[in-house]
Amino acid sequence: YQDLNVMFGGGVGFITDDMKQHFIDKNIAYYADDINSFRKHTNGKIWALWCDRHMPYDLDRDTQIPSLQEMTEKAIDILSKNENGFFLMVEGSKVDWAAHANDAIGCITEYLAFDKAVKSALDFARKEGNTTVIILPDHGNSGFTTGRRDLKSYDKAGIKQLFGNVSNYKKTSGGLEKILLQASPDKFKALIKEYTDIDITDDELSDLIKSENYKPENYMKVNDGKNMTSKLVEIMNKRTYFGFTSGGHTGEEVFLVAYHPQGDI
């Protein structure tokens, strides 16, 4: 398993008995959905995983799941004990899923979660004095924009108009879907109001009730179907000034940022 010193993330359901035996044989600590043991671990190889497959969006996670920033800080704390240095890769992967789903609040909050992880890495690098930090995406996605063709006044909108509504969203579309699927349809309006401050229309309620409550096998196709997540995205985005040109990857240039203790290299 690549002789990794540290592995944090989702995927408890992928761990087989053979892998568990490998962890025992190689003296690798393995924790499944166990944030307390994760936090207590200070030295030695470790795999700490949560959730059966993927971890929730940062906006949707509960206190039993660490943030990307906390996992980054824990990884640095363990790996920095190696006198020969270390290589660490941190991926804020869920922003890609949010972009494929055209979920604006998911994109925004995942960017912010990644930004906090970057801060922790930079704080360590500046203090340690011998660490390089490189920040880059692997591709563009969804054509996320401020402004849409159907909004004629977006170029004159102020900060409150642009970001006021989306700032009230307490769940991503996927997180809200999980809540609605556990409730009866007569509770939908109140729950959506609670988590988004949106008063949905009767037509929107009807669309939600009629939606096919399934998840496409291909997460890149979430925004294409009649599933409840796509209907919630439509409802939530309609109250914002954000737009998307695609549910797939896009071809624009992407940024590359690097920090080096000796300055530009």
N, C-alpha and C positions, 0 to 999 in steps of 0.2 A: 504494500500500500504506500509506495513511494517514499517510505522512511521519513514521513513528515513528523516534525516535532509538535506542531500545533494544528488542530483542525477544529474550527467552530462554525456552526451554521445549522441548516435544516437537514432532515433526512434520516431520522431514527429508523424509519421503515425499511431503509436500504441496508441496514446492518445485519449481516447473516451470523449464524453460529460460528462459522469458520473465521469470520472477522473478529468476533469476540474472543475466540481462542487465540488468534494472532495477537490481540492486545495483551492478553495475559502472558503469552510466551515472551513478548518483547517489553514487558513491564510498562505498558502504555495505559495511563488512566483513561477509562471510558465512562462518561456520564451521559445519561439519556434523560432529557426533561428534568434536569436537576440543577437549578441555578445556585443553590446553596453550596453544593460540592464544587461547582465551577468557580465560585467566588473564593472558596477556601484554598483551592489549588494554587501553589506558589512555585513549584519546581518540578521538572521532569516532563516527559512527553504526555500529551493530553489530547483526547478527542472529546468534545462536548457538543452534543447535538440536541436539537429541539424539533418537535412536530414530526408527523409521519413522513412528510415530503418536504415542502418548502415552508419557510418561516413567514409569518404574517407581515403585512406592511407595517412600517413603524407606527403609523397612526392607529392601527388596529391591535397592536400587541398589548398584552397585559404585563403585570409586574413580574411574572414568572419567566419571562423571556427577555434576555438582555438586549440592549440596543447595539447597533453597529459600533457606536463609540465605545461602549463598555467592552465589547469583544476585542476591539482594536487595542485598547489600553491593556487588557489582560494578556493578549498575545505579545505585545511589546515588553511587558513586565517579565514574562517568562523567557522570551528569546534573547533579551538584552543581557541575560546572565552569561551568555556564551562569549568567552573572551575573543573568539575568532570572528565575532560579528554575526549578522543574520540577514536573511531575505524574507520579507513578509509581503504577501499579496492580500489586499483587502478589496472586496468587490461589493459595491452598493448595487446589487443585481436587480432589486425589485422595481427600480425606476423604469427598467426596460419593460417589465410586465405592465406597469401602470400606463406607459406610453402606448403599448399595443392595445390596451383597453380604452385608450383615450380618456383616462381618468385624471382630470386636472389636479385634484387635491392629492391624489396618490403620487403624481409626478413631483409636485411641489414639496410635499413632506418627505419624500424619499431623498430629494436633493438636499434638503436641510439636514436630514439624518446623516447623509454622507459627508456633508460639510463639517459636522461636529467630529466625525471620525478623522477627517483630514486635519482639523485643528489639533487633535490629540497627537497625531503623527508628527506634525510640525513642531509642536511644543517639545516633544521628546528630542527631535532632531536638533533644534536650536540649543537645547540644554546640553545634550550629549556631545555635540560638536564634531561628529565624525559620521553622520548619517545623511544620505541622500533620499529625498522623497520625490517621487514622480507621480503625477496625477493625469489621467487620460481616460477617455471613453473608447470603446471599440467601434462604435458607429453612431450615426444619428438615428432618430426614431420619431415617427408620427407627425413631424412638422408642427410641433406645438407652438402656437402663436398667441400673442395678446392682440385680439381683434379678430372679427369674423365678417364675412361678406354681408350677413344679414343684420349686422349692427352698424348703422350708418353714422353713429356718433361716437364710436369708440376712441377716435383720435382726439376728442375733446373731453374725454372722461377724466375725472380726478382720481386720486388714490383710493378714496372710499368707494367710488363706483367700480373701479377696476378690481379691487381686492376685498371689499367689504363682505360680500356674500360668501365667497370661498373661505374666508377666515372663520366663518361660523361652522364649517363642516367638521364634525368630530369623528367621522368614519370615512373610509374610502367606499367606493361603490361595492366592492367585494365584502368589506366588513359590514356594511349596512345590509347587504343581501343575507348574510348569515343570521342577522338579528330578525329580519322579516320572515325568513323561512321557518323560524321557530314560533312565529306568532300567527294569529288568525287574521284574515284580510281586514276585518273591521278595526284592527289596531294599526294598520299600515299608516294611515294619515298622521296619527299621533306620534308614532315612532319616527317617521321621517321628519316631522316638525322638531322632535326632541334632538335628533342627531344632525340636522342640517339647517334648521330654522326655515324650512321651505313648507309652504302651504300648497300641497299638490292639488291639482284639479281632479274632478271626477273622471275625466277622460284618462288622465295619467294613472289614476288608481285602477281603472279598468285595464289599462295596458299592463300594469304590474301583475294583476291577478291572472291575466291571460298568458303571461310570459311563460316560456318553457324553462322550468327551473333545473337547468343542467349546466355543467361546465364543459365546454369543448375540450376534447383531448389535447388539442393544440392551443396553448395559451395565447399564441399570436393571433387567434381568430375570435377572441372574446368579443370584440366590438362588432363582429359581422353578423351575429345571430339574433335570435329572439329570446335569449336567456335573460334572466332578471338583472344581471349585472349590467348588460348593455342598455337596458331600459332605465336603470338608475343613473348611469353615466349621462344619458340623454337629458334626464330631468335635472340633474345637478349642473351640468355644463350650460344648460339653457339659461340658468340664473347667473352666469358669469360672463366675462368678456373674452373668454379663451376660445380658441379654435384649434382644429387639427386638420391636416391635409391628408392623413393616411392612418391606417392601422398597422402599417408595416415599417420596415427600415427605410431611411432616407439617405440621400447622397451628398449632403452638405459637408463642408470641411469641419473637422472636430478639433477641439483645443488640445494643447499639450502644455502642461505646466510642470516645472521642476524646481526644487529647492536643493541647493548644494552649499555646504558650510563655507566653501571658499568663493562663493558668488557664482557669476556666470561661468560656464565651462563650455 
